[in-house]
Amino acid sequence: MKNLSIFNIKGGVAKTTSTANFGACLSQNGKKVLLVDLDPQSNLTKLFKAYSMEDLSIADVLLNKNLDLHKVIKKTDFENIDILPANVNLAFAERKILLDVSRSQQNRLSKA
């Protein structure tokens, strides 16, 4: 298994488009692809018709370490492409994580 990450703080630099196209190319070459949408705008999730406010999303995964990831992953209409969807709840999850100083990732620098 190989991981490919596409990220940039700046908006409008084709992260979503590049991710969708890479995923499509890989799937057409017989690779199984899991797309992970980490954008609260959820454009990748919407592009693959997997958006829902009612269903579990990456936000639930980030906030609940006991959640079975397989319950969150959705099939898409494209062969070999699944998605770990986002929704607007990701924005709330980000805030909650940032404000939770009890989590180890929040205290790494203070222990240095």
ABEGO torsion letter per residue (X at the ends): XBBBBBBBABBGAGAAAAAAAAAAAAAAAGBBBBBBBABAAGAAAAAAGABBAABBBAAAAAABAABBAAAABBBBABBGBBBBBBBAAAAAAAAAAAABAABAAAAAAAAX
